[in-house]
Amino acid sequence: MQKMDIGLVGLGVMGENLALNLERNGFSVSGFDLDEAKRNSFDQRTRGLNGQAVHSLSELVGSLQQPRCVWLMVPAGAAVDAVLYELTPLLAAGDVVMDGGNTLFTDTERRLKALQDSGILYVGAGVSGGEEGALRGPALMPGGSAAAWPRLKPMLQAIAAKTEDGASCCEWMGPGGSGHFVKMVHNGIEYADMQTICEAYALMQQMLGMHPSEMSTVFRTWNAGELSSYLIGITADILAYTDPETGHALVDKILDTAEQKGTGKWASQVALDLGVSAPTIANAVFARTLSALQAERGKASKVLTGPTTQPAPDRASVLPRLERALLAAKICAYAQGFSLLRAADKEHQWQLPMGTVASVWRAGCIIRARLLQDIRQAFDGAPDLNNLLMDPHFTGVMARCQQDLREVVALGALHGVAMPSFMSALSYYDAYRSARLPANLLQAQRDYFGAHTYQRVDRPGKFHTRWTD
């Protein structure tokens, strides 16, 4: 019997579509899942193709050519450990195991250490693009055991999305948990990007009184300009969709409670651990948390007062400002994400290829956007760039758009529209550009109540003052 190129464990929608993508690109695939129905589905979808479903992990391993390569697409956490517990005794030194789930990067590093003496090569790979991306071409961010990359590279770069210039959206990120860390930051930026778009939608709805179909036209126009991105494009499609049951815009019939799977929360927690300011990412997470209090918010809306009624501003003047404000907020979110990557790279000594990260995100993934080409060029020109806002191109864009961001934030505040992402992006920008912040008073307060000391601007050293007699 022919030995297969790769085994895939976990035949949910993502796993099955990745397997079909591999087969379409010339690689033979054995697939396994504990769920018999999923095995049967895979068996049917690969009928006549160079793929097969197997009934156990041992059968999967036995079906693969050596050195064997096994791709795990199971839920992050305990399920990965359970599969590894059963799988690793069946493998040998030189075999490759790759976890493609949304795994916390520290779990990947723990598993790497556990497998170090076995000679099994372990890889944690970020996978972005959703179900369609998995089938047609995702963005892939592998990292871990570098010796595994020559074995994986032909397969992963073949199935990954391709940019307009033909580059594959898959490159090696580095050692340790770097691949999953890069994917975690991707998702943090995704949270911020989505929330900011939702706030623009809320302004159009609550302040300008626009119908979803009118908003769709605006978003479609924006998608042809500097804001061009996957998320802006799908927002235009969503706002144009009519519910076949009611004849109304479907978006108006969807309950306003957002769910999350944890990656945005992890990004915010790690930012705090590393001392990185990422308020727009964190506020996007908090916005989802607050949205979950739907019943409580309903009661509060009947009790808590808002601003006095304001006249609706002119759409023709607001929409261009909103477009530029959205671009400025998006740039601030990306700046925070790349600052988080920079800090983690310094902490873990991964040698992350920052320009390559931006390049990999140009297609296939959820945050793909036109501005990623400019981000790639920024890091290619200055690999040690500490903050994206300091790149001349983005300094110029922010100079052009920052006043619009201020005015849109002010309009939202005056009309009582919650705008945590827009507001935090503006505060981040203003704090970062400030030569002096009020932290001098804060440090004096800390010294007053806790003798924590302070530093002076006019001479070196640590100082403590007895602030009262």
N, C-alpha and C positions, 0 to 999 in steps of 0.2 A: 504494500500500500504506500502511496505517495506520502512523504513527510511534509507537513505544512510549515509555512514560514513563521506564523505567529499564532499564539493562543489568546483568546479574549475571554476573561471571566467577568460575568455580569452582562446579561443580554436585555437590559432595559432599553428604552428608546435610544439613549445616547450610545450605549455599548453596541447595540445592533447596528445603528447607523455608521459608527466608526468601522465596524467589521465590514460592512458593505462598501464603504469608502476604500478600505484597504484592498478588498477583492477587485473593485473596479479599476484600481491602479496597478493590478498585476501581482498581488500578494495573496497567497492561499491562507485561509483562516479556519482554525478550529474554535468553536464557541461553546462555552459552558455556563449554565445558570442552575441554581438549585430549583427554580420554578420550572416545572415540566412544560407549562403552557408557553413560557418564553423560549424554551429549547425547541418546541414544536414550531413556533412562529419563525425562529431563525432557520430551522430546517426547510420550511416552506419557501422563505424568501431567498435562500441560497440554492434552491433546486436548479440544477443545470449550471451552477456557478462553481467556482473553485473555493467552496466553503462547506463546512459541515458542523453539525451539532454533535457534541459528545455528552456522555451521561455521568461523568465523574472527573474530578481533577486528575486522578491517576491516568485515566484514558486520554485526557487533554495533553498531559505531559508526554505520554507515550506516542502521541500523534505528531510531535514536533521534531523538526530537524535540529541538530546540535550545532553550535550552542543554542539552547532553547530560549525563546523570548515569550514572556507572558505579560499581557496588559490587563491590569485590574480596573474595572469600571463598576465598583460596588460602592455603597454609601460610605462616606468618610467615618472614621472612628473605629468602633469595636468590630464592625464587619470586615475591615481591612485586616485587622489583627487576627481575626478568626480564619480568614482565607490563608494568610501567611503561615499560620500555625500548622495547617494541613498541607499547604503547598510546598514549603521549603524543604521538608525531608525528601521530597520526590525529585528535587533539583540537584545540580552539581556545580562545582566551581566553574565560573565563566558563563553560566546561564544568567539571563536578564529578567528581572521583575520590575514592571513599571506601574505605579499607581497614578491613574489619571483622574481621580476624584478631587473634590474641593477639600483637600486635606490641610489641616493646620501644619505649618512648616516645621514646628517643633516635633510633631509626631513623625514626620518624614526623617528628621535627623535621628530620632530615637531608633527607628527601624534600620536606618543605615548602620548605626553602631552595632545593633544586635546581629546583623548579617555580616559584619566586617570579617570575622574569622572564617566564615563559611566559603568565601570566595564568590558567593552569589552577588551579582552586580545589581544594585537597587537604584531606581530612578523615581523621583517625584515630578510629575509633569502637569503643569497647568493646562487645561483644555477650555477654550472659550469659543462660543459661537452658537450654543443651543442645539436643538435637534437638527435644524437645517444645516447649520455649520458642520456638525459631526458628519453628515452625509455628503455635503458638497465641498467642504474645506474649512476646517477650524483654524484658529490661531493656537499654536502649541508652544509651551514654555518648559522644556525638560531641564532638569538639573539633578545632580547626585553623583553617582559613580561615573567618572569621566570615561573609564574604559568601556562603558556600555554605548557611548555615543556612536562609534563607527558601525556598530551593529544596528542601531536604531535609525541613524540619519537617513539612509535611503528610503525607508518606509515612511517615516514621519514627514520628511520634506516633500515626498510625493503626494501625500494625502492632505497636506496643509493648504490653506488658502493662498492665493497668489496675488501680489499687488499689481498695479497697472504697469510697473516696470519689470514685471516677471519674477520678482523676488519671492521666495517661499516664506510664509509667515510661521516659520519654525526655525529656531536656532538654539544652541546650547547656552543655558543661562549661567551655569557654574556649579560648584560643589555643594554638598550639604542640602539644605532645604530651600535653596535659592529659587528653583523652579516654582514650587508652591508659594513661596513668598511673593514672587512677581505676580502670580495669578491672584493672590490675596489683595495686593495693592490695585491691580486691575479692577477687581470687584469693588474696592473702596471708592475708586474714581467713578465707577459705574453708578454706585449709590448716589454720589453727589450730583452727577450729570443728570440722572433721572429725576431727582428731587428738584433740581433747578428748573428743568423743563416743566415739571408739574406746577411749580410756582408761577411760571410765565403763563401757563394755561389758566391758573386761578385768577391772575390779574385780568386776563382777557375776559374771563367769564364774569367775575364779581365786580370789576371796576369799569370795564368797557361794554359789558352786556352782550358779548359776542356769542353766536350760536356755534356749536362744534364744527359745522360745515364751513363756516367763515374762518374759524381758527385753522382748519385743515389747509385751506388755501394759503394762509399766511405761513404756516410751517413748511408747506411745499415750496413756497418762494424762498424761504430762508435756507432750505436744503440745497438750493442752487448756488448759494454764496459761501461766505466764510464759515458759516455754521454747518456746512455739509457734513452729515454723519449718519450712521445707521440709526441712532436713537431719534434724531430729528425726523428722518424719513418714515420710521414706523409710527411716530406720533401723528404725522399727517394722515397715514392710512387709518389709524385707529379713530381719529376724530371724524373721518369721512364715512365710517361704517354705520349703516342703519340696521337696527334690530329688526329682524324679519317678523317677530311676534307682535311688536308694538308699533312699528313704523317710526320710532324715535331713534335718536342717536344712542347706540348701545353704551357708550361711555357713561351716559347719564343714568343708566340702569345698574351700574356696577357699584357694589358696596364700597365705601371709602375706608377700607381697612387693608393696609399693606402688610404682606408677610415677608419674612426674611429667613435665610438659611445660615447666617452666622459670619460670613466672610467680611462683611462691612464692620460688624462688631469687632472681629479680630483685628482688622486694620486699625480701628480706633484705639483698641487696647494696646496694641504694639506701639502705636505712635506715642501714647502716654509713657510706655516703658522706655522708649528710646529718647524721650524728651523732644519730640518733633511736633510742631504745631500743624494740626490737620483739622481745623474746626469745621470746614465745609463737609468733609467726609463724616465726621462725628455727628454733626447736626442732621445730616441725612438719615443716619441710623436712628437718632432720637425722634425725627419726624415720623418714621415708621412705627416706633414704639408708641408715640402719642396717637397715631391714627387707630391703633388697636383699641383705644378707649372710646369706642364709638358711642356706646350707650351713655357713658359718663359725659362725653362732650355734648350729647344731645340735651342733657339736663343743664349743663353749664351754659349752653347757648340761650336758655330761657331766663338766666339769672344774671350773668355777667354782662356789663355794658361795654360798648365799643365807642369808636370816635363818632363825633357828630357827622351828620350826613354831608357828604362832599359832592359837588357837581361832577358828573362824569366828564373826564377830560376828552379831548378830541382824539379819535383813533388815529387819524393821519399823522398826528405829532407824536403820539405815544409809541406806536408800533416800531418805528425805526429806532427809537431810544431803547425799547425793550430788546430788540435784536442785538444791539451793541452791548447792552448790559448782560445779556445771556452769554455772549462771547467772552466778556471780561470775567464773569463768574466761572465759566468753564475753564478758562486759562488758570485761574486761581486754584481750582480743584486739581488740575493736572500738576500744577506747581507743587501743591502739597503732597500728591502721590509720589512724584519723583524725588522730593526731599526725603520722604520716608524710605524710598529705595536707597538713596544715598547714605542715610544714617545706618540702615541695616547692613549695607555693604561695608561700611567702616567698622561696624561692630563685629561682623562675622568673617571679614576678609574674603568675600566671595569673588571680588573682581567683576562685578556685574557690568556687562556691556550696555551702558545706558542708551546709546544711540541705537543699538540692536533691539533693545526692548521696545523702543518707540517704533522701530521698523516692523517688528513682529505684530504690533498692535494695529498696523495700517489697514489690514483686511482680515476678514474671518471672524474677529472678536466683536463683542457687544459695544465696546467704546471706540470702534474704528471711526475715524474722523479725518477730515482734510487737514486739520491743524497738526496731526501727528507727523506729517512730512516736515513741517517747520520745526517740530520738537526734535526729530531725528537730526536735522541739519544743525540745530543748536548744539546738541551733544557731540556730533561729529566735529564741529568746529572748536568746541571747548569741552573736552572730556571731563574736566574737573569742575564744570559749572555747578555751583552749590544750589542755586535756585533758578528755576526757569524764568522768573520775572526779570533776572539780570541779563538775559540774552537780549541783544539790541533789537531784534525783531519784535519780541514780546514786550519789551519796554515801550516800543513805539505803539503797538496795538493798545496796550493799557493806557498810554497817554491819550490816545484817540477815544477810548471807550469809558474811562473811569468816571467822567462826569455823568454819562448816561447811567452808569451803575448807581451813582449817588441819587440821581433823580428818580429812578425806578424804585429804589429802596424807600425813598421818601414818600412816593405815591402809595406804595403798599402800606406803609405805616399810617398815613393819613386816612386811607380807606379801610383799615382794619383787616388787611389780607396778610395771613401768616407767611413770612418769607425767610425762614431760617437759613437757607442756602445762600440766597442773594445777600442777606445781611452779614452773614459770617464771612463770605468772600470779600465784601467791602472792608470789614474790620480787619481781616487778615492782610489785605493790601495796604491799608493805612498804617497798621502796626509795623509791617515789614519795612515800609518806606520811612519810618520815624527814626531820626537820629537819637532822640531821647524819649523814653516812655516813662509813665508815672510809677515804674517799679522802684524808683528811689524812695518814694513815700511808703510803698509796700514793705520794702526792706527795713525802713525805720520802724514801722509798726511791729514787724517780727522781732526786731531788737528790743523794742519797748516791752512787749509782753513775754518774750522768751529768751532774751539775751542771745539771739542768734548771730549777732555781729553784722557789720556792713563794711563795704569798701568805699573809699573816697575817690573823687575825680581828680584831686590835686596832689595825692601822694599814695604810694603803695602801702599794702598792709591790711589787716583786719582790725576793726574798731568796734568798741561797745560803749554806749553812753548810758548813764543813769539819768533818765529823762525827767524824773521828778525828785524833789528833795525827800 
